[in-house]
Amino acid sequence: MGGPAVRTRPFTVWPIFGRSEEKGLLRVLRGGKWGRLDGTEVAGFERRFAAAHGCRHGIAMVNGTVSLRLALMAAGLKADDEVIIPPYTFFSTASAVVEANAVPVFADIDLVTFNLAPAAVSAALTRRTRALIPVHFAGQPADMDPLLRLAKKHGLIVLEDAAHAHGASYKNRPAGSIGHLGSFSFQSSKNLTSGEGGIITTNDEKLAEACRSLHNCGRVPNGVWYEHHVISGNYRLSEFHGAVLNAQLERLAEQTRRRDRNGQYLAARLALLPGLYPQKRPAFCTRHSYHLFMLRLDAREFGAPRAAVLRALQAEGIPCSPGYGFSLHHQPFFRRRAFGPYLPQTRARLDYRRTDCPNSERICREEGVWLGQNLFLGSRADMDDIFRAFEKVHEQRAALRALNKGAAHR
Ligand SMILES: Cc1ncc(COP(=O)(O)O)c(C=O)c1O
């Protein structure tokens, strides 16, 4: 409304890089071994990333969408098997299932943790269910023990979608090591990045071998170059990516601790304001990686719709967004069953318009607010600025309401 903004300085810019990334890239460039079949960067990164996440095996690949799909294929999913996923997640969690020729089945999330609700998973089980994909949304682990119990009882594969959860932990168990398989993304916004990239983690020797084969044109470890044992493609990561990831990995532990410290501090402060509900952190979350800082906002407390509150926060210098505008099961490709060559017979009996996930829908439509991970790499003073901006917008809610009413009448 024309007054001075709470924040005029920029927040920490992402990605962060330095001499080690530059040296790594030049090392690969000048060494002439640019592909993973020739060099040692990707192989070394796989070992170090897997070990840092409590796993014996890591198979790096071109992105975190492919890693989800290949993990499902390695697990031996058959056509028309059902895979339970949350509706509050990125497109890839579902597309990977369809591209593995399996059927995504939605189970709602918990309203306060934003992660898959075990009771909803239980209700979504059928005799066709073969796998579950808990997403550690925003970087907070899903409640894995009840999910693992259900999986054991029903003989299901558990694939953790840990695209947001580098360095996060559940009861001190690293994300990516809790289910049968884990999948991470190194896309440019992620907490560990090489621009694009992904990895599958596992402690299961056989699954690791299958993933390795699937990401390398169906070749087998120690096999002959021109011998392809299963249908697949080339999803290998380049050595340039490997070099950047090796340098980035050196920074991850400290950055994760900093994000977690700042995130916890901000969550505690914001929870004191009326109408703000930061993602609830149960005791089982022993490390939150804060890829996103998420909260629910009760717009009634602010006298104006979420979009108006976010615009006011942005005017105060706080980058923020409403996140997903609608729940994944409402995507046009689900409504239209636009599955390309996949699920040719099954699609006729699928009707995603009947899927009902009220918590996810409510968060998408009305309440969700996201702040990006880069904000949490700064100082406590940065957190105080974010808090102050929310507080100021709340204090000015009468003006915001008047402004919004005026806008509605124009
Ligand atoms: C929850 C989740 N799963 C999977 C992915 C896919 O990763 P990528 O972009 O590397 O394909 C993303 C990426 O944004 C994601 O947020």
The ligand as an SDF file (V2000), in Angstrom:
LIG
                    3D

 16 16  0  0  0  0  0  0  0  0999 V2000
    7.7420  -34.9260   -5.2380 C   0  0  0  0  0  0  0  0  0  0  0  0
    8.5130  -34.9860   -6.5290 C   0  0  0  0  0  0  0  0  0  0  0  0
    8.7190  -36.1800   -7.1140 N   0  0  0  0  0  0  0  0  0  0  0  0
    9.4000  -36.2980   -8.2580 C   0  0  0  0  0  0  0  0  0  0  0  0
    9.9100  -35.1950   -8.9170 C   0  0  0  0  0  0  0  0  0  0  0  0
   10.5750  -35.3670  -10.2410 C   0  0  0  0  0  0  0  0  0  0  0  0
   11.9020  -34.9830  -10.2890 O   0  0  0  0  0  0  0  0  0  0  0  0
   12.5620  -34.4290  -11.6430 P   0  0  0  0  0  0  0  0  0  0  0  0
   12.1160  -33.0140  -11.8220 O   0  0  0  0  0  0  0  0  0  0  0  0
   14.0330  -34.5520  -11.3580 O   0  0  0  0  0  0  0  0  0  0  0  0
   12.1430  -35.3110  -12.7490 O   0  0  0  0  0  0  0  0  0  0  0  0
    9.7360  -33.9330   -8.3350 C   0  0  0  0  0  0  0  0  0  0  0  0
   10.3210  -32.7520   -9.0000 C   0  0  0  0  0  0  0  0  0  0  0  0
    9.9650  -31.6510   -8.9910 O   0  0  0  0  0  0  0  0  0  0  0  0
    9.0060  -33.8110   -7.1220 C   0  0  0  0  0  0  0  0  0  0  0  0
    8.7790  -32.6140   -6.5590 O   0  0  0  0  0  0  0  0  0  0  0  0
  1  2  1  0
  2  3  1  0
  2 15  2  0
  3  4  2  0
  4  5  1  0
  5  6  1  0
  5 12  2  0
  6  7  1  0
  7  8  1  0
  8  9  2  0
  8 10  1  0
  8 11  1  0
 12 13  1  0
 12 15  1  0
 13 14  2  0
 15 16  1  0
M  END
$$$$
